[in-house]
Amino acid sequence: MNIHEYQARELLAQSGVAFPPGSVCDTPEAARAVAEKLFAGGVRRVVVKAQIHAGGRGKGTFESGFKGGVKLCNTAVEVLENARAMLGNVLVTRQTGPEGRRVGKLLVVAAPEIRKELYLAVLLDRAVSRPVVMASTEGGMDIEEVATRTPERIIREYVDPATGLMPFQSRKLAAALGLQGDLIGQAAQLISGIYKTWWECDASLVEINPLCVTAGRDGRLTMLAVDAKLSLDDNALYRHPALQAMRDLAEEAPLEIEAGKFNLNYIKLEGNIACLVNGAGLAMATMDIIQYYGGMPANFLDVGGGASKEQVVAAFKIILQDPGVNGILVNIFGGIMDCDVIATGIVVAVKETGLKLPLVIRLEGNNVQAGRATLAASGLTLISGDSMADAARKVVEAVAGHQAAHAQSR
C-alpha cells in the first residue's frame, strides 16, 4: 500500500526525522493561510506540492495545460494561484499513465536553501534476506539511472535484523556520503530514524530523495529530508490499523478496489486478453506466454490457492468491467485448489454474465477430471487448452478471429 508524501512525513517525524515546516491542505484558501504563516515566520520561499501516488510530479502536466505539480513560490498570492490551478484537476506524469491522477490535496512547505542533495532508502534485499540501507551522493536524480551508469556511487549497508541498524553503521553511511563535522551526527540520527520507521511500519520501502544539506538564515548547515516516499507491505497491514486508515481509495483503480473485497489480487494492464490464474508465479508465466504467442495480457488476476465458486464468479465480473478485454484465458493448476470448484464457478459466471467473448480454459491437477466433466456438461461454448502453451496459442488466435469478425460486422 502506498501513502501520500504528507503521511510519510508524519510517520518519519515520529522517529525524529527532520523536515522543512509545512502543512497539508485541500483548498486554495487553506494553502494561502499556510504560506502566510510560513512567510511570517521568516521563510523566504515556499513550495506547493501536489499529493498523488506517483513520481515525476514536478515535470508533470495537468489536463488543463498547466505545467508542473511542484511549484516554488515567493508570495502567498502565488501559492493561492498555483493551488487553484492544481486542486481538483488531473495531473499526468510519466508514472501515472495517460489517465493521470486527480489532485485532492496539496503539501505547502518551506523551501530550504539547499547546499547539497543526497539519496537514502531502506528496503529488503531479497537476494540475501536482509534489510539494506542504500545511499548515494547523487540525490535528486533518477536513482535507477545512477545505478546503471555509475553503480560505484550507490552505497549499500546491510543490517542484521536481530540487532537492527547499529549507530556505527549510521555514522559510516554519513561519512561515505562525504559529510563532515556536526553533519555526521545529524545524518546518523536521521538515518537511524528512517530505518526505525521502515522496521516498525513493516514497510517495503522508505525513500528520501533528496536528503539535503541546507543552510539556515544564520548560515548554519543542517540535514533535512526534503521529500519522502513510503510503501507499506500489504501482508502486514493487519498489524497496523492506524496505517490502514491512511489508505486513499481515490488513488487506486476501481477494479482493484473491487477485487480486494473478494480477496482477489488484480492489477489492470494495457492488453486485451484477460487472465484468471491461481498463484502469482503461474500468473506471471501466463502473461509471459501470452506475449510469446503475440498477444497482450489485460490484467494480472490471482484467485489464490483456495478460491471459492463465489470468488471465481466475482473475478469474471471484474474482468468483464474492463472494456478493453476481447478474450479470457483461465489457467488453473490445482494443488490445494479443486479444479471442479473452478469449473463450477466458470459455468455460473458465464451464464450470469452472458459472456460472448472467446474463453479458453486449461485445467490440471486436483480433481481435474470432475472439473472437465462439469465444463463438458454445461453446454457452453468453451475452448479447451491441453497445456499452458496450447491454451495461450488458442486464446491469441481466438481473440484475433473475434476482432476480425467484429470489424467485418461494422
C-alpha positions as CSV (number, residue, x, y, z in Angstrom):
1,M,0.0,0.0,0.0
2,N,1.3,3.4,-0.9
3,I,0.6,6.6,1.1
4,H,1.0,10.2,0.4
5,E,4.1,12.3,1.0
6,Y,2.5,14.2,3.8
7,Q,1.6,11.0,5.5
8,A,5.1,9.7,5.1
9,R,6.4,12.9,6.7
10,E,4.1,12.3,9.7
11,L,5.3,8.8,10.3
12,L,9.0,9.6,9.8
13,A,8.8,12.7,12.1
14,Q,7.6,10.4,14.9
15,S,11.1,8.8,14.7
16,G,12.9,12.1,14.8
17,V,13.4,12.6,11.0
18,A,13.6,16.4,10.4
19,F,11.6,18.0,7.5
20,P,11.0,21.6,6.4
21,P,8.0,23.0,8.2
22,G,4.6,23.0,6.4
23,S,1.1,21.5,6.3
24,V,-1.3,19.7,4.0
25,C,-4.3,21.5,2.7
26,D,-7.3,20.8,0.5
27,T,-8.5,24.2,-0.5
28,P,-6.6,27.2,-2.2
29,E,-7.5,29.4,0.8
30,A,-6.0,27.0,3.2
31,A,-2.9,26.8,1.1
32,R,-2.6,30.6,1.2
33,A,-3.1,30.6,5.0
34,V,-0.3,28.0,5.5
35,A,2.0,30.1,3.2
36,E,1.3,33.3,5.1
37,K,2.2,31.7,8.4
38,L,5.5,30.3,6.9
39,F,6.4,33.7,5.4
40,A,5.5,35.5,8.7
41,G,8.0,33.1,10.4
42,G,10.8,34.2,8.2
43,V,10.7,31.7,5.4
44,R,11.8,33.2,2.1
45,R,10.2,30.8,-0.3
46,V,7.7,28.0,-0.1
47,V,6.9,25.1,-2.3
48,V,3.5,23.8,-3.3
49,K,3.4,20.0,-4.0
50,A,0.6,18.0,-5.5
51,Q,-0.2,14.9,-3.4
52,I,-0.7,11.9,-5.7
53,H,0.7,8.4,-5.6
54,A,3.2,8.9,-8.4
55,G,6.6,10.3,-9.1
56,G,7.7,12.9,-11.7
57,R,5.2,15.4,-10.3
58,G,7.5,18.4,-11.0
59,K,7.7,17.5,-14.7
60,G,4.0,16.5,-15.0
61,T,1.3,18.4,-16.9
62,F,-2.3,19.0,-15.9
63,E,-5.1,18.2,-18.3
64,S,-5.9,21.9,-18.3
65,G,-2.4,22.6,-19.7
66,F,-0.9,23.9,-16.5
67,K,2.6,22.6,-16.2
68,G,4.2,21.2,-13.0
69,G,2.8,19.6,-9.9
70,V,5.6,21.1,-7.7
71,K,5.9,24.9,-7.7
72,L,8.3,27.3,-5.9
73,C,6.5,30.5,-4.7
74,N,7.8,33.8,-3.4
75,T,4.4,35.1,-2.1
76,A,1.2,33.8,-0.6
77,V,-0.6,35.1,-3.7
78,E,1.5,32.8,-5.9
79,V,0.7,29.9,-3.6
80,L,-3.1,30.7,-3.9
81,E,-2.8,30.9,-7.8
82,N,-0.9,27.6,-8.0
83,A,-3.2,25.9,-5.6
84,R,-6.2,26.9,-7.7
85,A,-4.6,25.5,-10.8
86,M,-3.8,22.2,-9.1
87,L,-6.6,21.2,-6.8
88,G,-9.4,19.3,-8.4
89,N,-7.5,18.9,-11.6
90,V,-5.9,15.8,-13.2
91,L,-2.1,15.6,-13.2
92,V,-0.4,13.4,-15.8
93,T,3.2,12.2,-15.1
94,R,5.5,9.5,-16.5
95,Q,4.3,7.2,-13.7
96,T,0.5,7.8,-13.8
97,G,0.0,6.9,-17.4
98,P,-2.2,9.0,-19.8
99,E,-5.2,8.8,-17.4
100,G,-3.4,10.8,-14.7
101,R,-4.5,11.3,-11.1
102,R,-6.8,13.9,-9.8
103,V,-5.2,16.2,-7.1
104,G,-7.2,16.4,-3.9
105,K,-4.6,17.7,-1.5
106,L,-1.5,19.9,-1.6
107,L,1.5,20.0,0.7
108,V,2.7,23.5,1.3
109,V,6.2,23.6,3.0
110,A,9.1,25.9,3.4
111,A,11.7,25.7,0.6
112,P,15.1,25.5,2.3
113,E,18.3,26.8,0.9
114,I,19.8,23.6,-0.4
115,R,23.6,23.2,-0.5
116,K,23.8,19.5,-1.4
117,E,21.4,16.8,-2.5
118,L,21.8,13.2,-1.4
119,Y,19.8,10.0,-1.7
120,L,18.8,7.5,1.0
121,A,16.5,4.5,1.1
122,V,15.7,1.4,3.2
123,L,14.4,-1.8,1.6
124,L,14.7,-5.5,1.8
125,D,17.4,-7.2,-0.3
126,R,15.7,-10.5,-1.1
127,A,18.9,-12.0,-2.5
128,V,20.4,-12.0,1.0
129,S,17.2,-11.8,3.1
130,R,18.3,-8.8,4.9
131,P,17.4,-5.1,5.2
132,V,19.7,-2.8,3.3
133,V,20.2,0.9,3.6
134,M,21.1,2.4,0.2
135,A,22.7,5.9,-0.1
136,S,24.2,8.0,-2.9
137,T,25.7,11.4,-3.3
138,E,23.6,11.7,-6.5
139,G,20.4,12.8,-4.8
140,G,17.5,14.4,-6.7
141,M,18.2,12.2,-9.8
142,D,16.7,9.0,-11.1
143,I,18.4,6.5,-8.9
144,E,17.9,3.7,-11.4
145,E,19.9,5.7,-13.9
146,V,22.6,6.3,-11.4
147,A,22.8,2.6,-10.6
148,T,23.1,1.8,-14.3
149,R,25.6,4.4,-15.3
150,T,27.7,4.8,-12.2
151,P,27.0,1.9,-9.9
152,E,30.0,2.7,-7.8
153,R,28.1,5.8,-6.5
154,I,25.5,3.6,-4.8
155,I,26.5,2.8,-1.2
156,R,25.0,-0.2,0.5
157,E,24.9,-1.1,4.2
158,Y,23.3,-4.4,5.2
159,V,21.6,-4.7,8.5
160,D,21.3,-7.7,10.8
161,P,17.6,-7.9,11.6
162,A,18.4,-9.4,15.0
163,T,20.3,-6.2,16.2
164,G,18.9,-3.6,13.9
165,L,20.8,-0.7,12.4
166,M,23.8,0.0,14.7
167,P,25.0,3.6,15.5
168,F,28.4,2.9,13.9
169,Q,26.6,1.9,10.7
170,S,24.7,5.2,10.5
171,R,27.9,7.1,11.0
172,K,29.7,5.0,8.4
173,L,27.0,5.9,5.9
174,A,27.1,9.6,6.8
175,A,30.9,9.6,6.3
176,A,30.6,7.7,3.0
177,L,28.3,10.5,1.8
178,G,31.1,13.0,2.3
179,L,29.6,14.7,5.3
180,Q,31.8,16.2,7.9
181,G,31.7,17.7,11.4
182,D,28.3,18.2,13.0
183,L,26.6,16.9,9.9
184,I,27.8,13.4,10.5
185,G,25.9,13.3,13.8
186,Q,22.8,14.9,12.3
187,A,22.8,12.5,9.4
188,A,23.4,9.5,11.6
189,Q,20.4,10.4,13.7
190,L,18.3,10.9,10.7
191,I,19.3,7.6,9.1
192,S,18.5,5.8,12.3
193,G,15.1,7.4,12.3
194,I,14.4,6.4,8.7
195,Y,15.4,2.8,9.5
196,K,13.2,2.7,12.6
197,T,10.2,3.9,10.6
198,W,10.8,1.2,8.0
199,W,11.1,-1.5,10.6
200,E,8.2,-0.5,12.8
201,C,5.8,0.2,10.0
202,D,6.5,-3.1,8.2
203,A,7.4,-1.0,5.2
204,S,8.6,-2.4,1.9
205,L,10.4,0.8,1.0
206,V,11.3,4.1,2.6
207,E,12.9,6.5,0.2
208,I,14.2,10.0,0.9
209,N,15.1,11.8,-2.4
210,P,16.5,14.3,-1.9
211,L,18.1,14.2,1.6
212,C,19.6,17.6,1.8
213,V,22.3,19.6,3.4
214,T,20.6,23.0,3.9
215,A,21.7,26.4,5.2
216,G,19.7,28.4,7.7
217,R,19.5,32.2,7.8
218,D,22.5,32.2,10.1
219,G,24.5,30.1,7.7
220,R,24.4,27.0,9.9
221,L,24.2,23.8,8.0
222,T,21.6,21.2,8.8
223,M,20.3,17.9,7.4
224,L,16.7,17.8,6.2
225,A,14.6,15.2,4.4
226,V,13.0,17.3,1.6
227,D,10.9,14.6,0.0
228,A,9.7,11.2,1.3
229,K,8.1,8.1,-0.2
230,L,6.9,5.2,1.9
231,S,5.3,2.0,0.7
232,L,3.8,-0.5,3.1
233,D,3.7,-4.3,3.0
234,D,0.1,-5.3,2.4
235,N,0.7,-8.6,4.1
236,A,1.5,-6.9,7.4
237,L,-1.3,-4.2,7.4
238,Y,-3.5,-6.3,9.8
239,R,-1.0,-5.4,12.5
240,H,-1.3,-1.6,11.8
241,P,-4.9,-0.3,12.0
242,A,-3.6,3.3,12.0
243,L,-1.7,2.7,8.8
244,Q,-4.7,1.1,7.2
245,A,-6.6,4.3,7.9
246,M,-4.1,6.2,5.7
247,R,-5.3,4.3,2.6
248,D,-6.6,6.7,-0.1
249,L,-9.0,4.8,-2.3
250,A,-9.2,7.7,-4.8
251,E,-5.6,6.8,-5.7
252,E,-6.4,3.2,-6.6
253,A,-8.0,1.7,-9.7
254,P,-11.7,1.0,-9.0
255,L,-11.4,-2.6,-10.3
256,E,-8.5,-3.3,-8.0
257,I,-10.6,-2.0,-5.0
258,E,-13.5,-4.2,-6.1
259,A,-11.2,-7.2,-6.3
260,G,-9.8,-6.6,-2.8
261,K,-13.4,-7.0,-1.4
262,F,-13.2,-10.6,-2.6
263,N,-9.6,-11.2,-1.6
264,L,-8.5,-11.3,-5.2
265,N,-5.2,-9.9,-6.4
266,Y,-6.0,-7.9,-9.5
267,I,-3.9,-5.4,-11.5
268,K,-5.2,-3.9,-14.7
269,L,-2.8,-3.9,-17.7
270,E,-3.0,-2.4,-21.2
271,G,-3.6,-5.6,-23.2
272,N,-6.9,-7.3,-24.4
273,I,-6.5,-10.9,-23.2
274,A,-7.7,-11.3,-19.6
275,C,-6.1,-13.9,-17.4
276,L,-7.6,-15.8,-14.4
277,V,-5.0,-17.8,-12.7
278,N,-4.2,-19.3,-9.3
279,G,-0.8,-18.4,-7.9
280,A,1.3,-15.3,-8.6
281,G,4.1,-17.3,-10.2
282,L,1.7,-19.1,-12.6
283,A,0.1,-15.7,-13.3
284,M,3.4,-14.2,-14.3
285,A,4.2,-17.2,-16.5
286,T,0.8,-17.0,-18.1
287,M,1.3,-13.3,-19.0
288,D,4.7,-14.1,-20.5
289,I,3.4,-17.0,-22.7
290,I,0.5,-14.9,-24.0
291,Q,3.0,-12.3,-25.1
292,Y,5.2,-15.1,-26.6
293,Y,2.4,-16.1,-28.9
294,G,1.8,-12.5,-29.9
295,G,-1.0,-11.4,-27.5
296,M,-1.1,-8.8,-24.7
297,P,-2.4,-9.6,-21.2
298,A,-5.2,-7.3,-20.0
299,N,-4.6,-8.0,-16.3
300,F,-2.9,-9.9,-13.5
301,L,-5.6,-11.8,-11.6
302,D,-4.6,-14.3,-9.0
303,V,-7.6,-16.0,-7.3
304,G,-5.3,-17.7,-4.8
305,G,-4.8,-21.3,-3.8
306,G,-8.2,-22.0,-2.3
307,A,-10.7,-19.8,-4.2
308,S,-14.4,-20.5,-3.8
309,K,-17.1,-20.6,-6.5
310,E,-18.2,-17.1,-5.4
311,Q,-14.7,-15.7,-5.9
312,V,-14.4,-17.1,-9.4
313,V,-17.8,-15.5,-10.3
314,A,-16.6,-12.2,-8.9
315,A,-13.3,-12.5,-10.8
316,F,-15.2,-12.9,-14.1
317,K,-17.4,-10.0,-13.4
318,I,-14.4,-7.8,-12.6
319,I,-12.6,-8.9,-15.8
320,L,-15.7,-8.0,-17.9
321,Q,-15.8,-4.5,-16.5
322,D,-12.7,-3.7,-18.5
323,P,-13.9,-2.6,-22.0
324,G,-10.6,-3.5,-23.5
325,V,-10.9,-7.2,-22.9
326,N,-11.5,-9.3,-26.1
327,G,-10.9,-12.8,-24.7
328,I,-10.2,-14.7,-21.5
329,L,-7.7,-17.3,-20.6
330,V,-8.3,-19.4,-17.4
331,N,-5.1,-21.2,-16.4
332,I,-5.5,-23.3,-13.3
333,F,-3.1,-25.8,-11.7
334,G,-4.9,-27.5,-8.8
335,G,-2.7,-28.2,-5.9
336,I,-4.8,-27.2,-2.9
337,M,-7.3,-25.8,-5.4
338,D,-10.1,-28.1,-6.5
339,C,-10.5,-27.9,-10.3
340,D,-14.2,-28.8,-10.1
341,V,-14.8,-25.7,-7.9
342,I,-13.2,-23.6,-10.5
343,A,-15.2,-25.2,-13.3
344,T,-18.4,-24.7,-11.4
345,G,-17.6,-21.1,-10.8
346,I,-16.8,-20.6,-14.5
347,V,-20.1,-22.1,-15.6
348,V,-22.1,-19.9,-13.2
349,A,-20.1,-16.8,-14.2
350,V,-20.5,-17.3,-17.9
351,K,-24.3,-17.9,-17.5
352,E,-24.7,-14.9,-15.2
353,T,-22.8,-12.5,-17.4
354,G,-23.9,-13.8,-20.8
355,L,-20.3,-14.0,-21.9
356,K,-19.9,-13.6,-25.7
357,L,-16.1,-13.3,-25.8
358,P,-13.7,-16.2,-26.5
359,L,-13.0,-18.3,-23.4
360,V,-10.0,-20.7,-23.3
361,I,-9.7,-23.0,-20.3
362,R,-6.7,-25.1,-19.2
363,L,-7.2,-27.2,-16.0
364,E,-4.7,-29.5,-14.4
365,G,-4.2,-31.1,-11.0
366,N,-6.5,-31.8,-8.1
367,N,-9.9,-33.3,-9.2
368,V,-9.3,-32.2,-12.8
369,Q,-11.5,-35.0,-14.4
370,A,-14.5,-33.8,-12.4
371,G,-13.8,-30.2,-13.4
372,R,-13.6,-31.1,-17.1
373,A,-16.8,-33.1,-16.8
374,T,-18.6,-30.1,-15.3
375,L,-17.4,-27.9,-18.2
376,A,-18.4,-30.5,-20.8
377,A,-21.9,-30.9,-19.3
378,S,-22.5,-27.2,-19.2
379,G,-23.5,-26.8,-22.8
380,L,-21.4,-23.7,-23.1
381,T,-19.1,-22.7,-26.0
382,L,-15.6,-23.2,-24.4
383,I,-12.2,-23.8,-25.9
384,S,-10.0,-26.3,-24.1
385,G,-6.2,-26.0,-23.8
386,D,-4.2,-29.2,-23.4
387,S,-1.2,-27.3,-22.0
388,M,-0.3,-23.8,-21.0
389,A,1.3,-23.2,-24.4
390,D,-1.6,-24.7,-26.2
391,A,-4.1,-22.6,-24.3
392,A,-2.1,-19.4,-24.8
393,R,-1.8,-20.0,-28.6
394,K,-5.5,-20.8,-28.8
395,V,-6.6,-17.6,-26.9
396,V,-4.4,-15.4,-29.1
397,E,-5.9,-16.9,-32.2
398,A,-9.4,-16.8,-30.9
399,V,-9.1,-13.1,-30.0
400,A,-7.7,-12.3,-33.4
401,G,-10.7,-14.1,-35.0
402,H,-13.2,-12.4,-32.7
403,Q,-11.7,-8.9,-33.5
404,A,-11.8,-9.6,-37.3
405,A,-15.4,-10.8,-37.2
406,H,-16.3,-7.7,-35.1
407,A,-14.7,-5.4,-37.6
408,Q,-16.5,-7.0,-40.5
409,S,-19.9,-6.6,-38.8
410,R,-19.4,-2.9,-38.5
